[in-house]
Amino acid sequence: MQAFAGRFQQGVMSNNLCVTFPFRFVLPGRYVDVDITMLSSGDGKSAWVFIKDTPSHAPGIR
């Protein structure tokens, strides 16, 4: 989570948050690949983070 927290805060502060990027959550004994989408409203009063599960690229580890 730390990997994109700064990105989120910077986007909110600049009112320019419209980005999607891949991210890997590392959990005990496995990982989960996801796409992170961060958006902000045009007026800067709201911001959202969407997380979508994506297929793993490493066979047998999920």
N, C-alpha and C positions, 0 to 999 in steps of 0.2 A: 504494500500500500504506500509506503514512503516513496516509492519510485515515481508515482504520479501525483502525490499530494502537492508538491511545489508547482507542478504544471497547472493543477486545478486552481490553486490560490492566485497564481499569476494571471490566469485567464479571467477569473472573477474580478480581480482588481482593475484590469485593463478593459473590462466589459467586452472581451474578444475571446469567447470560449466556444469554439466549434471545431472539435478534433476527434478523430477515431484512431486508435492504435492497438496493436496486439499486446497482451500482457500474460505472464505466467504466474499463477499463484502456486507457491511451493508449500505443500502440506506434508506432514509426516508420512513417508512411504510412497508419496505420489505427487503429481502436479496437475493443475487444471489450466488449460489454455483458454483464454477469453479474449474478446474484443471489448475495449473500453471506449465508450462514446461520452464526451463531455460537451454540454450545451449550456448557453445562458440565454435568458430572455432579452429582447431588444431594449427593454428599459433598465436592465441590470439589476432588477429586484429579485430574480429567481435564477437558480442554476441547477442543473441535473447531471447525474452520472448514471449511465446505463451500462450494464454488464451483460454480455451475451456469451454463452458457452460456445466454443468452437472445437472442432475435432482435433485431437492430439496428433502431432506429427511424428511422435516416437511410438512405434508399435509395442504393444504389451505393457506399457506403463500408462496407467490412467487412474 
